[in-house]
Amino acid sequence: MTLTIPPRSNSEPRVEDDALVRGAGQFVDDPRLPGQAAGVFVRSPYAHARVLSVGTEAALKAKGVIAVLTAADIKAAGIGSISRHGPLTGRGGAPLAMPFRPALVGDKVMHVGDPVALVVAESLAEALDATDLVDVEYEELLPVVSLDQAMKADTVLYAEAPGNLAIDWPGMKEDKDNEKAVDDTIAKAAHVARITVTNQRMVVASMETRGATGVYDAKTDSYTLHSCSQGTDPLRRMTASVLGVPDDKLRVITQDVGGAFGVKTSVYPEYIALLVAAKKLGRPVHWMATRSESFVTDNQARDAITHVELACDAKGKFIALRARHLCNQGAYITSAGAQINTLSFWQCLPAMYAIPKMDVSAACYFSNTVPIGPYRGAGRPEANYALERAVEEAARLLKMDPAKLRKKNLIPPSAMPYKTPIQTYDSGDFPAVVDKALKLADYENFSKRKREAARRKKLRGIGISCMLEHAGALPTEQASVSFPGGDKLVLGLNVQSTGQSHATVFGHLLAAKLGIDASTIEHRHGDSDLGIAGFASVGSRSAMCAGTAILVTADTMLAKAKKIAASALEASEDDIQYRDGHFEVVGTDRRITLFETAERAKVMGESLDTKDQGHAPTTYPNGCHIAEVEIDPDTGHFDIITYTAVDDSGNPLDKTIASGQVQGAIAQGLGQALVENAVYDEDSGQLVSGSFMDYGMPRAHDMPVELREAMHVVPATTNPLGVKGVGESGTTAAIAAVMNAISNAIPNGAADYMDMPATPAKVWAACQRGMGK
């Protein structure tokens, strides 16, 4: 039975807002620990070079300098490789190549920004000054920068990765028979849409850069890491593994986080170096990245090329799909870096469509660029973009309206649960979602608007993006409830809020479950000492996984409380029922509140404090987004006149916050489609777009003139709340919607193969070609 959650009033502020709007938030750069020293990293100016020597003498003599750590200090501490990734098997059973990644490089730097030394001083200014005195001698080597260079393998970066190949992944299993069946179907098909699309490299520019403070306690031989993260328990596990210590010898603390989007999930070299420095010096060591550092040290995203073949019969039914996804993985393997471009990409297909035969594989290559890691969508936007551009190409080949072709191939709701060649969708009504979006976008009357724009010498285009993604992936999460005294309940979670309003949403959820006032609930997270196991806030998993854990934990607590209430009310447990925050004897007026029951339990030497876990299998959020653009062919400037988003994210826990998640995700998707592009110089490996002077970020004028948004709720059947993920759907859908609209606007197919970002210069050039100028 699904829990009914009363809606939160739009006038009721989020729980998080009070402290944040008063400037009382606590971010990683705010705390000042007694004796805290400042750390600044010396970083490689080269993309690929041997480190011949690191001279520290001059820096050590500088004012305020306490120490300069190098690779020798890291080695002496017995530190392992930073790279951590789950098992992944390639063709022929070959494992994922995962070369050693040091906390401080002493042998060979692999990208611009690789850390070589850590200067620790009494103040940040003194540490910054001293970094200029660290004398590092390099022998520059030929860098491998682009995916094309990596695949050519004129320079091989790692002995364990011949041809620079990290993994050649054939899917979950190597199936030659399936590959042949897809080959045969494509060869005999009446029509085959063949496209190649590029997802450019992205910089994950969260509002707050990364930072951390390392602390060591000699008395207990234990560490504390203060760091912005997306979950303290997974970060503790990864960091402790690198340090070579048991989990209970490391505490991770995270307070407020100014945006994350996946980049703050992993363990990074800086965290380990800070902890080693703290132990060596016997005092806390703090570091906060500058924006320039973040550009060359934070995990980057995308950087992939996808070759797609979509086969159709003579009537436009999809009969087979083949996709080969190629990714520039960067210099090292991050905690989910290869998974993004294999499992996460693969699981998004065949999206909303009934495609009976599929062959989807991926290959990841090393280069001398910043490593690839999770970023909002993490494989999902790449898959959806490739498929939806292929569908658009199929519509062109068939001379069929793109909306009609999509509707012809949608999986019907009557087929649910529907088993695809890859996974089983538990729920969804895809035709209803698409119909609602088409109606809301007034698709039927688009031709009138196109003619009216033409009279003003403007080009009008409309683009559709049908989106389905997988959410969850890591299904198990814990929660705790505790009673500190009085009418107060503390809800403890592992999943970290980085802007998703966890305190508001989950407090409201628990209050609805228990029938109590949400103001009596205090939300705690961000401390591994809470002892709550789980995974990071990634993959749109928190609502379903943490939400399920909250319900399970509440039920476990109520079962314990019922025994205490029965004793207090002098009745049989069978005669006790719980309702609206009270235990009561059925048929009488005898009752006791939940909080009174908790106090009674303490008197009896017992406790209602409870920790339990929930398990919420993968869900499949889906939607249809439609962008309508108007282009000035004389300048290439265009506006997104309307953007329509209809999403099925299951039962929303909070409609206002869910809507905000969709809108924010759309903004990030439009950023990729329109302006963002991490450009490397292919000769030197330098990041050319290494600041906001050169790297475009979406701004208010890039957003749609009008955003039309609606939900179409089909509850998930895989969790008791009926929720599906919501955080990534907008990013996943937006890029194809906009790029399809631009292609639709410019005549004669002149923009059909335009790569992102769709800058005015590119759009202008396509207009000139399409209009024969």
C-alpha positions, 0 to 999 in steps of 0.5 A: 500500500502506498503512503499518502503524503499531504502536500506541503504548502507553497508558502511554507519555507524549506527547513534549510532556508532559514540558516542559508538566507541568514548566512548561517550555513556551514560550508567546508571553508567556514570552520576553523579548528584549533591549530589549523594550518593552510595547505596549497598544492604544487601542480603540474603545468604539463599534461604528460611529463616525468618528474625528475626532481622536487626541490623543497629547500627554498620553500622550507625556509620561507616565512610561515612554512611548516612542511612541504610534502612530496611523493616520498612522504606519501610512500612512507605512509604506505598509501595505496592508489586513489583509483577505486572502481567496481569490477567491470569485465571487457571482451574476452574476460579482460578486466578494467585497466586501473593504473595506480593513481598517486596522492602526490606524483613522484614519477610521471604527471598525467594531466595538467593539474596533477598534484606534485607537492603540498606546501603547509604554512601558518597562513594561506598567503604564506603557503601560496608564496612558498609554492613558487619556491618549490623547484620541480624539474620535469622532462616533458613527454608527448601528450595524448589529448583527444579521443582520436589521439588515444585510439591511434595510440602513437603514444601508449600511456600505461603498460597495463592498457595497450592501445590506451584502452581502459576497457572494451565492453561488449555489454553485460555479457559477450554474445556473438549470436546476438551481435550476428542477429543484429547485423543481419537485421540491419543489413536487411532492413528497409531503412537504416538511420546512421548517425554519429554524435559527440557529447563534448567534454564538460567542466562540473562547475558547482557554486562551491569548489571542493575543499577539505580539512585533514585531522589526526588524533594520535591518542586514538590513532584515528583520522577525521576528514572534513570535506564537502561530499555527497555521502559520508559513508561511501567517502569514508569507505573509499578514503579508508581503503586508500589510507589502508586503515579500518573504516572505524579509524576514519570519521568523515564530516560534511556540513552544507554543500554548495552544489555537487552534481556527482563531482563530490562523490569520489575520493581525491588525491588532495584528501589523502595528502591532507590526512597524511600531512595532519598525521605528520605535523600533529595539527589540522591541515586545510585546503580549499580549491580556487576556481582555477584549480577546480578547472584542472582537478575536479572530475570532468564529464562526457567527452564521448562519441557515439555511432548509432544505427537504427533499423526500421521496416518499410512502415517505420517500425523500429526493428534493431539498434546498434550503438558503439559508444567511445569515451575519452576517460582521461588520465585515471579511472575515478570511482564510477568513471568507466561505469558511466560510459558502460552500464549507465549508458547501456541501461537507458536503452531502448528508452520508451521504444519497442526495439526487439534487437539491440547490440550496445557496446562501449570502449573507454580510452586513457588520455592526458586530460582530467579524469572523467567522473559522474556529472548530472545524468552520468551516461543517461544524457549521452544515451538519450541524445544519441538515440533521439538524434537517430530517431530524428534521422529515421523520420527524415529518411522515412519522410514521416512526422517525427512525432508520428514516428515516435508514437508509432514505436512507443511501448504501450502501457498494457505491456507493463512490466515490459522486458527489453533486451536489457532490462524490465520496466516496471511501469509507465504510460509512454503514449499518455506522456507524449500526448500530454507534451504534444498538447501542452506544446501546441504541436498541432499548430506549429506550422502556423507559428512557423509561417508567421516567423517566416514573415518576420524573416525568422526560422522556427523549429520544434524538437522532441526528446522522448526520455527514459532513464534508470534511477537508483542503481545502488538500492540499499540505504539505511536510516535511523530514528532516535528520541533525545527527550521531549517532543523531539525526534531525530531522523538520521540519514547517510545520503547528503543533501547538496541542494535537494532539500532533504531536511524538508522532504524527508522530515515531511515524509516521516511526519506523514508516516508517524502522524506527527508535526514535521516541526518536531523532527530534526534532520541529521546527516553528514557524519559517518559517526552516525553509523548509517551505511549507504551510498552517495546522493547520486543517480536520482536515488535518494528519494526512493532509497532513503525514503524506503529506508525511512518507512522501514525504520519507522515500522521497526520502531513502531513495532518496538514501541507497541510493546512498550505502549501495551505495557503502559496502557495495561492492555494486550498488544493485539488491542493496541493500534497506532494512529496520528502520533498516539498508541491507543487501546481499541474501543477506549479513550486510553492513549499515549503519545509516541513521545511519551512512549519513548520516555516510558521505554527509557524508564523501563531500561529500553529504547525506541532508538532504531536503525534499519535499512530499506531496499528499493530496486531501480526505477525508470523515470520517463518524459517527453520534452519539446523545445521550440526555437526561433532563429535569426539567420542573419546573426545565428542568434536564437531564442528558445521560445517555449520549452515543454516538459512532461515527466513521469517521476512517479509519486512526487514527495514534494511537488514544488521541490520536484519541479525545481529539480526538473527546472535546474536539470533543464538549465544544465542540459541547455548549458551543454546544448548551447554554451559549455565546452571544455577545450584542450589544446591537442599539442600541449594538453593545456585546458584552453577554456580554463576559466569562466572567461573562456568556458561558457556557463548558461545564464538567464538569457539562455533559458526558455522564454516560457517553460511549460511543465507538467507531471504525468504520475504513474507510480513505480511498483518497486518501492512502497512510495511509488517514487521514481528519480527526478533529479536528472531527467531534465538534463537527460532530455534537454540536449536532444530537444534543443538540438532537434529543434535547431535542426528542424528550423534550418532548411535542407538538413544543414544542421542535422549533424551539428555538434554541441554547443550550438553557438551562434557562429555554428548556427549562422553557418548552418543557416547560410548553407541551408538557405543557399547563401 
